[in-house]
Amino acid sequence: MPEIAYLGPPGTFTEQATRLLTADFNADLVPCETVPVALAAVRSGDVLAAGVPVENSVEGSVPATLDALTADDPLVAVKEAVIPVQFDVLAEPGTALDQVETIASHPHALAQVRGWLTENLPKADVRAVSSTAAAAAAVAAGEFDAAISAPVAGEHYPSLSRLATGIADVRDAVTRFLLVRRPGPLPEPTGADRTSICAVISHEVGTLADMLAELSLRGINLSRIESRPVKDSFGHYRFFLDFDGHVADARIGEALAALQRRCDSVRFLGSYPKADRSPAQVRPGASEQAFRKSAEWLAAVRSGRLA
Ligand SMILES: O=C(O)C(=O)C[C@]1(C(=O)O)C=C[C@@H](O)C=C1
């Protein structure tokens, strides 16, 4: 049975998402302590793939994932899932809210309950740990008084009780996850795909605008742009871009080829079906059919059949 890594221990949001991402095949889920560890297990071939969080509707991108995706050998996303994120407070039975002196969770989770913490536990010592389920495990081990965890974590730590539920500052928050594997055959285009890339551009006037122009010129709908420092050179960034379409689509292929010529480096991070299956937005004149017709026209001109 293929092994799939995820940010553990059991009871994380990432575990839930990874179950969804692997629902159409039998997989053995392997918990890892961090996203970089999960991705290292994919790179080394110890596991087939990993489920990783990439972006939250409230707190934005997950930097650990973006950095780990580009830190080493190439990896590509083949699937995405979006799940709702709600938070509970777990503690030893009998703990009252005003007895909580230390409370732990994943940094992204803490950022999503900041308002609740300020209002309800203004004096508590807030500790960041590797995941929401790791926080629950630490409370069960007596390390902290309370954990901010996914509602499912309660099932994994039955000795803990729920001190509060639904504490997220934004009610309908969601997190997007990717199933990532070593490069190989790509998922077939579906007409409702997303392509992710990471590009490094030179630090010169207009290079970012020029990069984006390659997309807009071809009628490509950009859905996300994020920058992360390259780390070894202050003031230089990697740009993570998501846009509608599949690398097999003519407009996407042409744009990627243009970016490859224009940027210092381009890393393809995958073309995969969008979780909501919403059809790719394509500007009129940038459809597959339009690209085919223009290619036929050009071939005819080049061969002397048409002027
Ligand atoms: O700690 C977890 O449960 C995770 O799966 C990580 C993570 C994240 O990285 O954003 C996933 C979803 C939530 O937004 C909070 C935490």
The ligand as an SDF file (V2000), in Angstrom:
LIG
                    3D

 16 16  0  0  0  0  0  0  0  0999 V2000
   -1.7240   22.0490   12.9450 O   0  0  0  0  0  0  0  0  0  0  0  0
   -2.5130   21.5410   12.1440 C   0  0  0  0  0  0  0  0  0  0  0  0
   -3.5100   20.9050   12.4830 O   0  0  0  0  0  0  0  0  0  0  0  0
   -2.2500   21.6890   10.7070 C   0  0  0  0  0  0  0  0  0  0  0  0
   -2.6850   20.8760    9.9510 O   0  0  0  0  0  0  0  0  0  0  0  0
   -1.4730   22.8930   10.2290 C   0  0  0  0  0  0  0  0  0  0  0  0
   -2.3620   24.0870    9.8800 C   0  0  0  0  0  0  0  0  0  0  0  0
   -1.5310   25.1330    9.0420 C   0  0  0  0  0  0  0  0  0  0  0  0
   -0.4000   24.9270    8.7090 O   0  0  0  0  0  0  0  0  0  0  0  0
   -2.1300   26.1750    8.7000 O   0  0  0  0  0  0  0  0  0  0  0  0
   -3.4670   23.6800    9.0160 C   0  0  0  0  0  0  0  0  0  0  0  0
   -4.6870   24.2750    9.0670 C   0  0  0  0  0  0  0  0  0  0  0  0
   -5.0150   25.3470   10.0170 C   0  0  0  0  0  0  0  0  0  0  0  0
   -5.0420   26.5580    9.2730 O   0  0  0  0  0  0  0  0  0  0  0  0
   -4.0120   25.4680   11.1050 C   0  0  0  0  0  0  0  0  0  0  0  0
   -2.8300   24.7730   11.0960 C   0  0  0  0  0  0  0  0  0  0  0  0
  1  2  2  0
  2  3  1  0
  2  4  1  0
  4  5  2  0
  4  6  1  0
  6  7  1  0
  7  8  1  0
  7 11  1  0
  7 16  1  0
  8  9  2  0
  8 10  1  0
 11 12  2  0
 12 13  1  0
 13 14  1  0
 13 15  1  0
 15 16  2  0
M  END
$$$$
